[in-house]
């Protein structure tokens, strides 16, 4: 997380004001790529190409270290998801370090984790208002069971700092 996200989850501000959806069972890399592509397409349709996005390493579940995000365009994000190799290259390489993307308006937070061991096991979380999270949870269910819980509770349980 960056400084804004770290402060926001502790105070319950967006994107942690509602719910977090996560896959119940590990996803394969191709499943993760398919789900991320579907979710990113839906988010771009809903929020528009003009949404300014930040892309960062999220160490919340590793040691809580804060990282600064870099601007990323929708097209660049879609390129990262265009094949398994490119998606694999987004892996930071440390245990429980997620990749995260969110708009500077902080309406939502999309995170993914790609494990280091074979077979590669992947995780995905999405946090936003309860309505937006339910919509994305329905998309993620294409790959398997999903749990939706209060964002504050999820991030409190998984904090490693």
C-alpha positions in Angstrom: 0.0 0.0 0.0 1.0 3.6 -0.3 0.5 6.2 2.4 -3.0 7.1 1.2 -4.2 3.5 1.2 -2.6 2.7 4.5 -4.3 5.7 6.2 -7.6 4.9 4.4 -7.9 1.3 5.5 -7.2 2.3 9.1 -9.9 5.0 9.1 -12.4 3.2 6.9 -12.2 5.7 4.0 -12.6 4.7 0.4 -11.8 2.2 -1.0 -12.1 0.4 2.4 -15.6 1.9 3.3 -17.5 -1.1 2.0 -16.6 -4.7 1.2 -13.8 -6.8 -0.1 -14.2 -9.8 -2.5 -11.6 -12.5 -2.7 -11.3 -15.8 -4.4 -11.8 -18.7 -1.9 -9.5 -21.1 -3.7 -6.2 -20.4 -5.4 -6.5 -19.5 -9.1 -4.2 -20.7 -11.8 -2.3 -18.0 -13.8 -4.6 -18.3 -16.8 -7.7 -18.1 -14.5 -6.3 -15.0 -12.8 -5.5 -13.4 -16.2 -9.0 -14.1 -17.5 -10.7 -12.7 -14.4 -8.4 -9.6 -14.2 -9.1 -8.9 -17.9 -12.9 -9.1 -17.3 -12.7 -7.0 -14.1 -10.5 -4.3 -15.7 -12.7 -4.1 -18.8 -15.8 -3.6 -16.5 -14.0 -1.0 -14.4 -12.9 1.0 -17.4 -16.5 0.9 -18.8 -17.9 2.1 -15.5 -15.3 4.7 -14.6 -14.1 5.8 -18.0 -10.7 6.1 -19.8 -10.1 9.4 -18.1 -9.7 7.8 -14.7 -6.2 8.4 -13.4 -4.8 5.1 -12.1 -1.9 4.3 -9.7 0.0 1.0 -9.9 2.0 -0.3 -6.9 3.4 -3.1 -4.9 1.2 -3.8 -1.9 3.2 -5.1 1.1 0.2 -5.0 3.5 0.2 -8.8 3.9 4.0 -9.2 3.9 5.4 -6.6 6.4 3.2 -3.6 5.9 5.9 -1.5 4.2 4.5 1.5 2.3 5.3 1.9 -1.4 4.6 4.8 -3.7 2.4 4.2 -6.8 3.2 5.1 -10.3 0.7 6.4 -12.8 -0.5 3.8 -15.3 -2.9 4.1 -18.2 -5.7 1.6 -18.9 -3.9 0.5 -22.1 -0.7 -0.3 -20.2 -2.7 -2.2 -17.6 -4.4 -4.2 -20.3 -1.0 -4.9 -21.9 0.1 -6.4 -18.5 -2.8 -8.8 -18.8 -2.5 -9.6 -22.5 -0.7 -13.0 -21.9 0.5 -15.2 -19.0 4.1 -14.2 -19.3 3.4 -10.5 -19.1 1.1 -11.1 -16.1 3.8 -13.2 -14.4 6.2 -10.3 -14.9 4.0 -8.2 -12.6 5.0 -10.5 -9.7 7.1 -8.6 -7.2 8.9 -11.8 -6.2 8.4 -11.7 -2.4 5.9 -13.8 -0.4 2.5 -12.2 0.1 3.4 -9.0 -1.9 0.4 -8.1 -4.1 0.2 -5.9 -7.1 -2.4 -3.2 -6.7 -4.1 -0.7 -8.9 -6.6 2.0 -7.9 -7.9 5.3 -9.3 -6.6 8.5 -7.6 -10.3 9.1 -6.6 -10.0 5.9 -4.6 -13.4 4.5 -5.5 -12.0 0.9 -5.7 -8.8 -1.1 -5.2 -7.9 -4.2 -7.3 -5.1 -6.4 -6.0 -3.5 -9.7 -7.2 -0.9 -12.0 -5.9 1.1 -14.5 -8.0 2.9 -17.2 -6.0 6.5 -18.1 -6.5 6.2 -21.9 -6.4 5.1 -24.3 -9.1 2.3 -24.8 -9.7 1.7 -21.1 -9.5 -1.2 -20.2 -7.2 -2.8 -16.8 -7.5 -5.1 -14.6 -5.4 -7.3 -11.7 -6.2 -9.0 -9.1 -4.0 -11.3 -6.2 -4.9 -12.4 -3.5 -2.4 -15.0 -0.8 -2.9 -18.5 0.1 -1.9 -20.7 -2.9 -1.2 -22.6 -2.5 -4.5 -19.5 -2.2 -6.6 -17.9 -5.2 -4.8 -20.9 -7.4 -5.4 -20.8 -6.6 -9.1 -17.1 -7.5 -9.3 -17.6 -10.6 -7.1 -20.1 -11.9 -9.7 -17.4 -11.5 -12.4 -14.8 -13.3 -10.2 -17.2 -16.2 -9.5 -16.6 -17.3 -13.1 -13.3 -18.8 -11.9 -14.6 -20.2 -8.6 -16.1 -19.5 -5.2 -15.8 -16.0 -3.8 -16.0 -14.6 -0.3 -17.2 -11.0 0.4 -16.6 -9.5 3.7 -16.3 -6.0 5.3 -13.1 -4.4 4.0 -12.0 -3.2 7.5 -12.2 -6.8 8.8 -10.4 -8.3 5.9 -7.5 -5.9 6.0 -7.2 -6.0 9.7 -7.0 -9.9 9.7 -4.4 -9.8 6.9 -2.1 -7.0 8.1 1.5 -8.2 8.7 3.0 -4.8 9.8 
